Amino acid sequence: MPKIPSPDQLATHEVFNQPPPLVDFNAFELDVPLQSALERNGAAAHRDQLAVFGKRVGSFEALEWGRLANENPPKLKTFDRFGHRIDEVEFHPAYHQLMRLGLEGGVSGAAWNTEHAGHMLHASLLYLMTQADAGAVCPMSMTYAVVPALRAEPAVAAEWEPRVTIGQYDPRFIPAAEKTGATMGMAMTEKQGGSDVRANTTRAHALGTGEYELIGHKWFCSAPMSDAFLTLAYAQGGLTCFLVPRWRPDGTRNAIHIMRLKDKLGDRSNASSEIEYHGAWAQRVGAEGRGIRTIIDMVQGTRLDCIAGSAAGMRAALTQAAWHTRHRTAFQRQLVDQPAMRGVLADLALEVEAATALMIRIASAFDAAQAGNEREAAIARLATPIAKYWVCKRQPGFVYEALECLGGAGFVEEGPMPRLFRQSPLNAIWEGSGNVIALDALRALTREPQAWEALRAELGRAQGAHPLLDAAIDRLDGIRVNGVPAESEARAFVETVALSLEAVCLRDAPSAVLAGFCVTRLDPDNRAFLYGGANASLDTDRLLARALPSE
């Protein structure tokens, strides 16, 4: 991605009708849907901080770091040259620059260091950071989300919470007590079980009060250079949550062996690994036998970040499509002025509006729950898996459609679209793939009927906003007449709830947005399988004015 313009006049032809590089833009100031969602949810006070961060992530420098970190993926160094086992991962310098940008910009710590709307600030920062590079965001997300789980064990929280919320990046591989800041990872799944963590075989042997040694393996351990991990193992009292640091209290390396790094479809800048515990020292977090209950507090936070990450991936793809079509002419008109292209772009813009609005609304529920609002806490518990299911599943098809707006130029590795496309399935898989998430939502209906009551009241706040939304809510009430839907109906139910929630979140948006969303998503007679295919009249001028980056 050259910073200095290349010559236009070549030996055989002149280079023209090509878009200029999209660099040095402010990712926040261009994003009207994000600004509007924050204002509607009472978080407009964070605009200045987000504008500063948006300028950083849209800079040529940060975008170049993202490119370099993905083109030079991490490498495992199992042994040093003298034959000592070290189990370290080596990263390109660009990765460390991205980590510093995000952590010191507040991605991990803002929710815990901000008095007002901290989770909305966090979600917005992560959403913006993802547009520079999604891979580096993974350890930032886990470092943010670990805090509620740590608090299940006050002594552990007192030691580790200040380290993970301080907002400093220290890449040195030394004991966490000697560092200026720490990051946290997670290691839950095993080869034989995957999402079925109760099938885990890792064992924990008690050493003394709250201290254990772990023997076993983990099939997925993201960010293995984190300073510590939350993990699950069977103790005498059942499946239990543990904190496993990279260093033992005596200053020696903990017995965590990195067996290999995953060769992944996307997320190339981030290291994901398979590990083994060979008597690794650990501290119990929460009571024995309460491991899933403890770690689910961390999972809830990372699911919010899956929503934010997918909304960001779609926003980044739309930005590229919009920029290209504004600067490319075909058949005597700019691409953006072609009616068929305008229909596709407007439909994509509606998707981003809805995903962004839902992300911020759920983050606002996190904020209210943290302040003790039980109704909002119930909404967060049920709406988070529902939104995670829907928004993350929309991302791959969305990015493909945006890629097609660029034509062949979107299919070559020199541009950003292949990386966005390879990244697009990840959030739908991480922290529970589709069926797991949909069934989680049904279980929440069974365990917490008050959560559905709170969510239904939230839907009722938009009653009368649009006839198609009213009809969708009536259909949901019909599904719920006989109790919890059957497992075979889980996906259909969650989809209907998610679409209704998105419309509710847009009830105070401009009429072009709400009406456009309802007629293209909630009308059973008008929904299309592909973007731009609905037989509906959209106010494309207003939709595109909100969505397209300016010069």
C-alpha positions in Angstrom: 0.0 0.0 0.0 2.2 2.9 -1.2 2.0 6.1 0.7 3.6 8.1 -2.2 1.4 8.2 -5.3 2.7 6.0 -8.2 3.1 7.4 -11.7 0.0 7.3 -13.8 1.7 7.3 -17.2 3.1 3.8 -18.1 4.9 2.8 -21.2 1.8 1.4 -22.9 -1.1 3.2 -21.3 -2.3 5.8 -18.8 -3.7 4.5 -15.5 -7.1 6.1 -14.9 -10.6 5.2 -13.6 -9.0 3.6 -10.5 -10.0 4.7 -7.0 -7.3 6.3 -4.9 -6.1 4.4 -1.8 -8.5 4.7 1.1 -6.1 5.8 3.9 -5.8 8.5 6.5 -9.6 8.7 7.2 -11.4 9.0 10.5 -13.3 5.7 11.0 -15.5 7.2 13.7 -16.4 10.5 12.0 -17.4 8.7 8.8 -19.6 6.3 10.7 -23.0 8.1 11.1 -24.8 4.8 12.2 -22.4 4.4 15.1 -22.6 8.1 16.1 -26.4 7.9 16.0 -26.6 4.7 18.0 -24.4 6.1 20.7 -26.6 9.3 20.9 -29.8 7.3 21.0 -28.5 5.3 24.0 -27.1 8.2 26.0 -23.4 7.7 25.2 -22.7 10.8 23.1 -20.2 12.1 25.7 -17.6 9.6 24.3 -17.6 11.2 20.8 -14.3 13.1 21.3 -12.4 10.1 22.6 -13.8 7.9 19.8 -13.0 10.5 17.2 -9.4 10.6 18.3 -9.2 6.8 18.2 -11.0 6.6 14.9 -8.4 8.8 13.3 -5.7 6.5 14.6 -7.2 3.3 13.3 -7.9 4.8 9.9 -4.4 6.2 9.5 -2.1 4.9 6.8 0.2 3.7 9.6 -2.3 1.6 11.4 -3.7 0.1 8.2 -0.2 -0.8 7.2 0.4 -2.5 10.5 -2.7 -4.6 9.9 -1.4 -5.7 6.4 2.0 -6.5 7.7 0.8 -8.4 10.7 -1.3 -10.7 8.5 1.3 -11.2 5.8 3.8 -12.1 8.4 1.9 -14.5 10.8 3.3 -15.5 14.2 5.8 -18.3 14.5 6.2 -20.9 17.3 9.6 -21.2 19.0 9.3 -24.4 21.0 13.0 -24.6 21.8 15.9 -22.1 21.9 19.1 -22.8 20.1 20.6 -24.5 23.1 17.8 -27.0 23.3 15.9 -25.5 26.2 12.1 -25.7 26.0 10.7 -22.1 25.8 7.2 -22.3 24.3 7.2 -18.8 23.0 5.5 -17.2 20.0 7.3 -14.7 17.9 5.3 -11.9 16.2 6.1 -9.3 13.6 6.7 -5.8 15.0 3.5 -4.6 13.4 1.5 -6.9 15.6 3.0 -5.3 18.7 2.2 -1.9 17.3 -1.5 -2.9 16.9 -1.6 -4.3 20.4 -0.2 -1.1 21.8 -2.7 1.0 19.8 -5.7 -1.0 21.0 -4.7 -1.6 24.7 -3.5 1.9 25.3 -6.5 3.3 23.4 -8.8 1.6 26.0 -10.2 -1.4 24.1 -9.8 -3.7 27.1 -9.9 -1.3 30.0 -12.5 1.3 29.1 -15.5 -0.6 30.4 -13.9 -0.9 33.9 -12.3 2.6 34.0 -15.2 4.7 32.8 -18.0 5.9 35.1 -20.6 6.4 32.4 -21.5 4.0 29.5 -18.2 2.2 29.8 -19.4 -0.9 27.9 -20.7 1.2 25.1 -17.4 2.9 24.9 -15.6 -0.5 24.9 -17.8 -1.9 22.2 -17.3 1.2 20.0 -13.5 1.1 20.5 -13.3 -2.6 19.7 -15.6 -2.0 16.6 -13.2 0.7 15.4 -10.0 -1.3 16.2 -11.3 -4.3 14.3 -11.3 -2.2 11.1 -7.5 -1.8 11.4 -7.0 -5.6 12.2 -9.4 -8.1 13.6 -6.7 -10.6 14.7 -5.0 -8.4 17.3 -8.5 -7.7 18.8 -8.8 -11.3 20.0 -6.5 -10.9 23.1 -8.0 -7.4 23.7 -11.4 -8.9 23.9 -10.5 -11.7 26.3 -8.6 -9.2 28.5 -11.8 -7.1 28.7 -14.1 -10.0 29.3 -12.2 -11.8 32.0 -12.9 -9.2 34.7 -16.4 -10.5 35.9 -15.1 -14.1 36.0 -12.0 -13.0 38.1 -14.4 -11.4 40.6 -15.7 -14.9 41.5 -12.5 -15.3 43.5 -11.7 -12.0 45.3 -8.1 -12.8 46.0 -7.4 -13.6 42.4 -9.2 -10.5 41.2 -7.2 -8.3 43.6 -4.0 -9.5 42.0 -5.0 -9.7 38.3 -7.7 -7.1 37.7 -5.4 -4.1 38.0 -3.0 -5.6 35.5 -5.6 -6.3 32.9 -7.5 -3.0 33.2 -4.6 -0.6 33.3 -4.5 0.0 29.6 -0.8 -0.6 29.0 0.9 -3.0 26.6 4.0 -4.8 27.7 5.1 -7.6 25.3 8.0 -8.9 27.4 7.8 -12.6 28.4 8.4 -12.1 32.1 6.3 -12.7 35.2 3.1 -10.5 35.2 4.1 -8.9 38.5 7.1 -7.3 36.8 5.1 -5.9 33.8 3.4 -2.6 33.3 0.3 -4.3 32.0 -1.0 -7.8 31.3 -3.3 -9.6 28.8 -5.5 -12.6 29.4 -6.5 -15.6 27.3 -8.9 -18.5 27.5 -8.5 -22.3 27.0 -11.7 -24.3 27.2 -12.3 -26.8 24.5 -10.6 -30.2 24.0 -10.3 -32.6 21.0 -12.9 -35.0 22.1 -15.6 -32.5 23.1 -15.4 -29.1 21.4 -18.3 -27.1 22.6 -19.3 -29.9 24.9 -16.9 -28.9 27.7 -18.4 -31.4 30.1 -16.6 -34.0 28.0 -13.2 -32.5 29.0 -10.6 -34.8 30.5 -8.1 -32.3 32.0 -7.6 -33.0 35.7 -6.8 -30.7 38.5 -4.9 -32.0 41.6 -5.1 -29.9 44.7 -1.8 -28.7 46.3 -3.2 -26.5 49.0 -5.6 -23.7 49.6 -6.8 -22.7 46.2 -3.7 -24.0 44.4 -3.7 -26.9 41.9 -1.7 -28.6 39.2 -3.3 -29.4 35.9 -2.6 -32.3 33.6 -4.4 -32.4 30.2 -4.7 -30.6 26.9 -6.7 -27.9 25.2 -7.4 -28.0 21.5 -7.9 -24.2 21.1 -6.0 -21.7 23.1 -6.1 -18.3 21.5 -3.3 -15.8 22.2 -0.9 -18.2 23.8 1.5 -15.4 24.7 -1.1 -14.0 27.1 0.1 -13.6 30.7 -2.5 -16.0 32.0 -5.5 -18.0 30.9 -8.9 -19.0 32.3 -9.4 -22.7 31.7 -11.6 -25.6 32.8 -10.5 -28.9 34.5 -12.1 -31.5 36.6 -11.3 -31.2 40.3 -12.6 -33.4 43.1 -15.8 -31.4 43.2 -16.5 -31.4 39.5 -15.7 -29.2 36.5 -14.0 -26.1 37.8 -12.5 -22.8 36.5 -8.8 -22.1 37.0 -6.4 -19.2 36.3 -3.2 -20.6 34.8 -0.3 -18.0 34.5 2.6 -18.4 32.1 5.0 -18.2 35.1 4.8 -20.0 38.5 5.0 -18.0 41.7 8.7 -19.1 42.2 9.6 -17.2 38.9 10.0 -20.3 36.7 8.1 -21.0 33.5 4.8 -22.8 34.1 4.4 -26.2 32.5 2.3 -25.1 29.6 3.6 -26.6 26.4 2.5 -25.1 23.1 2.3 -28.1 20.8 1.6 -26.2 17.6 -0.1 -23.1 16.1 -3.2 -23.5 14.1 -3.0 -22.9 10.4 -6.3 -21.0 10.0 -8.6 -19.8 7.3 -8.3 -16.2 8.5 -7.3 -14.4 11.7 -3.7 -14.8 10.6 -2.2 -12.1 12.7 -3.4 -13.7 15.9 -1.8 -16.9 17.2 -4.2 -19.7 18.1 -2.6 -22.9 19.5 -3.0 -26.4 20.9 -1.5 -26.7 24.3 -0.8 -29.3 27.0 -0.6 -28.9 30.7 2.2 -31.0 32.2 1.5 -30.3 35.9 0.8 -26.6 35.3 0.4 -24.5 38.4 -3.1 -22.9 38.7 -5.4 -21.0 41.0 -9.0 -21.9 41.5 -11.5 -19.2 40.4 -14.9 -19.8 41.9 -16.0 -22.9 43.7 -15.2 -26.4 42.7 -17.9 -27.8 40.4 -19.0 -24.3 39.3 -16.6 -23.9 36.4 -19.1 -23.3 33.7 -21.1 -20.9 35.8 -17.9 -19.0 36.5 -16.4 -18.8 33.0 -19.8 -18.0 31.4 -19.4 -14.5 32.7 -16.3 -14.2 30.6 -18.1 -15.8 27.6 -20.9 -13.3 27.9 -18.4 -10.5 27.4 -16.7 -12.1 24.5 -20.0 -12.8 22.8 -20.7 -9.0 23.0 -17.4 -8.6 21.2 -18.3 -11.1 18.6 -21.3 -8.9 17.8 -19.2 -5.8 17.7 -16.5 -7.6 15.6 -18.9 -8.8 13.0 -20.6 -5.4 12.8 -17.2 -3.9 12.3 -16.2 -6.4 9.6 -19.4 -5.5 7.8 -18.7 -1.8 8.2 -15.2 -2.2 6.9 -16.4 -4.1 3.8 -19.1 -1.5 3.1 -16.6 1.3 3.4 -14.4 -0.4 0.8 -17.4 -1.0 -1.5 -18.6 2.5 -1.1 -15.2 4.0 -1.8 -14.7 1.9 -4.9 -18.1 2.6 -6.4 -17.7 6.4 -5.8 -14.4 6.4 -7.8 -15.1 3.9 -10.5 -17.0 4.6 -13.8 -18.7 2.0 -15.9 -21.1 2.4 -18.8 -20.7 6.3 -18.7 -21.7 6.6 -15.1 -20.1 6.2 -11.7 -20.8 2.8 -10.3 -22.5 4.4 -7.2 -25.0 6.1 -9.6 -26.1 2.8 -11.3 -29.6 1.9 -10.0 -28.8 -1.8 -9.5 -25.6 -0.9 -7.6 -27.4 1.7 -5.5 -30.0 -0.9 -4.5 -27.2 -3.3 -3.3 -25.3 -0.6 -1.4 -28.5 0.7 0.3 -29.4 -2.9 1.4 -25.9 -3.4 2.7 -26.2 0.0 4.5 -29.3 -1.2 6.2 -27.6 -4.3 7.5 -24.8 -2.2 9.0 -27.3 0.3 10.6 -29.1 -2.6 12.3 -26.1 -4.5 13.5 -24.5 -1.4 14.9 -27.7 -0.3 16.6 -28.1 -3.7 18.2 -24.5 -3.9 19.3 -24.8 -0.5 21.1 -28.1 -1.4 22.7 -26.8 -4.6 24.1 -23.7 -2.8 25.4 -26.0 -0.3 27.1 -27.7 -3.3 28.8 -24.3 -4.4 30.1 -23.8 -0.9 31.5 -27.2 -0.9 33.2 -26.6 -4.4 34.6 -23.3 -3.3 36.0 -25.2 -0.5 37.8 -27.6 -3.0 39.3 -30.5 -2.9 36.9 -32.0 -6.4 37.0 -34.3 -5.9 34.1 -31.4 -4.8 31.8 -29.3 -7.6 33.1 -32.0 -10.0 32.0 -32.2 -8.4 28.6 -28.4 -8.7 28.3 -28.4 -12.4 29.2 -31.0 -13.3 26.5 -30.3 -10.7 23.8 -26.6 -11.3 23.7 -26.7 -14.9 22.4 -29.6 -14.0 20.1 -27.7 -11.1 18.6 -24.4 -13.1 18.5 -26.2 -15.8 16.4 -27.7 -13.4 13.9 -25.2 -10.6 13.4 -22.3 -13.0 13.1 -24.1 -15.3 10.7 -24.8 -12.3 8.5 -21.2 -11.3 8.1 -19.9 -13.8 5.5 -22.6 -13.2 3.0 -22.4 -9.5 3.5 -18.6 -9.4 3.0 -19.0 -11.5 -0.2 -21.6 -9.0 -1.6 -19.4 -6.1 -0.8 -16.4 -7.8 -2.4 -18.4 -8.3 -5.6 -19.0 -4.5 -5.7 -15.3 -4.2 -6.4 -15.4 -7.0 -9.1 -12.1 -8.6 -9.8 -10.2 -5.9 -7.9 -11.9 -7.3 -4.7 -10.5 -10.8 -5.4 -6.8 -10.1 -5.4 -4.6 -10.3 -2.3 -3.2 -6.8 -2.7 -6.4 -5.3 -1.5 -8.2 -5.7 1.9 -11.2 -7.7 0.7 -9.7 -11.2 0.8 -8.6 -10.7 4.4 -12.1 -9.4 5.4 -13.7 -12.3 3.7 -11.4 -14.9 5.3 -12.1 -13.4 8.7 -15.9 -13.2 8.2 -16.9 -16.7 9.5 -14.9 -16.6 12.7 -17.2 -14.8 15.1 -20.1 -17.1 14.2 -17.9 -20.1 15.2 -16.1 -18.6 18.3 -17.9 -18.8 21.6 -20.5 -21.2 20.3 -21.4 -21.9 16.7 -25.0 -21.5 15.4 -26.8 -24.4 16.9 -25.1 -24.0 20.3 -26.0 -20.4 20.5 -29.6 -20.9 19.4 -30.1 -23.6 21.9 -28.5 -21.5 24.6 -31.2 -18.9 23.9 -33.9 -21.6 24.3 -32.4 -22.7 27.6 -32.4 -19.1 28.8 -36.1 -19.0 28.1 -36.6 -22.1 30.2 -34.3 -21.1 33.1 -35.2 -17.5 33.2 -38.8 -16.7 32.1 -38.2 -13.2 33.5 -35.6 -12.7 30.8 -38.2 -13.2 28.1 -40.6 -10.9 29.9 -38.0 -8.2 30.0 -37.2 -8.7 26.3 -40.8 -8.7 25.3 -41.3 -5.5 27.2 -38.4 -4.0 25.2 -40.1 -5.1 22.0 -43.3 -3.5 23.2 -41.6 -0.1 23.5 -41.6 0.0 19.7 -45.3 -0.9 19.3 -46.8 1.3 16.6 -43.4 2.4 15.1 -44.1 0.4 11.9 -46.9 -2.1 11.0 -44.5 -4.7 9.8 -42.7 -4.6 13.2 -46.0 -5.0 15.0 -46.8 -8.0 12.9 -43.4 -9.6 13.6 -43.9 -9.1 17.3 -47.4 -10.7 17.0 -45.8 -13.7 15.3 -43.3 -14.1 18.2 -46.2 -14.0 20.7 -47.8 -16.8 18.7 -44.7 -18.9 18.8 -44.5 -18.5 22.6 -48.1 -19.4 23.2 -47.2 -23.0 23.9 -44.0 -22.3 25.9 -40.5 -22.7 24.7 -40.1 -23.6 21.0 -38.8 -27.0 20.1 -35.1 -27.5 19.4 -35.9 -27.9 15.7 -37.4 -24.5 15.7 -34.6 -22.8 17.6 -32.9 -21.1 14.6 -36.2 -19.8 13.2 -37.2 -18.4 16.6 -33.9 -16.7 17.3 -33.8 -15.2 13.8 -37.3 -13.7 14.2 -36.4 -12.3 17.6 -33.1 -10.9 16.3 -34.7 -9.1 13.4 -37.4 -7.7 15.6 -34.8 -6.5 18.1 -32.9 -4.8 15.3 -36.0 -3.0 14.2 -36.7 -1.9 17.7 -33.2 -0.5 18.0 -33.9 1.6 14.9 -37.2 2.9 16.0 -35.8 6.4 16.6 -33.5 6.3 13.5 -34.5 8.4 10.4 -37.7 7.1 8.8 -35.7 6.0 5.7 -33.8 3.6 7.9 -36.6 2.1 9.9 -39.0 1.8 7.0 -36.3 0.4 4.7 -35.3 -2.2 7.3 -38.9 -3.3 8.0 -39.9 -3.7 4.3 -36.8 -5.6 3.4 -36.4 -7.8 6.6 -39.8 -8.1 8.2 -42.2 -8.5 5.3 -42.7 -12.2 4.6 -43.8 -11.4 1.0 -40.9 -9.2 0.2 -37.8 -10.7 1.7 -35.0 -11.6 -0.7 -32.3 -14.2 -0.4 -29.6 -11.8 -1.7 -28.8 -8.1 -1.0 -30.5 -5.7 -3.4 -33.1 -8.3 -4.4 -36.1 -7.2 -2.3 -39.0 -5.8 -4.3 -39.2 -2.7 -2.2 -38.8 1.0 -2.8 -36.0 2.3 -0.6 -34.9 5.9 0.0 -31.5 5.1 -1.4 -30.4 8.8 -1.4 -30.8 9.1 2.4 -29.5 5.6 3.1 -26.3 6.1 1.0 -25.7 9.6 2.4 -25.4 8.0 5.9 -23.3 5.1 4.7 -20.8 6.3 2.1 -17.5 7.8 3.0 -16.9 11.3 1.8 -13.8 12.5 0.0 
